Amino acid sequence: MSTIPTLTVTPSSAVNAYARVQDGSLDAPGDGSGAGFGDALARAIQGVADTSRQADVESVKAISGQGNLTEVATAVTRAELSMQTALAIRDRVVQSYQEITRMQI
């Protein structure tokens, strides 16, 4: 069972991120944890891929007669839900980008 990574934002981390943007050091997280936006995005995408891979494994087991139908349905539903979540996030990021590009400076 894979978990979907979460991104916790605290006021202090938001202030540190704002300061990094102002300093021009956007890619380096301030707390040294390596948990930048790109890393969080990569972990989320890897989680979706892992969930889909697990659904494929369970489906192959069922086809070969070794799998449990409940586990197959659960794995496929979990993969579908993670893909829908990833697509919703992608759509929201694109929408946000479009709103930013329409802003007048």
HELIX and SHEET records of a PDB file:
HELIX    1   1 PRO A   11  ASP A   23  1                                  13    
HELIX    2   2 PHE A   37  ILE A   63  1                                  27    
HELIX    3   3 LEU A   69  ARG A  102  1                                  34    
END                                                                             
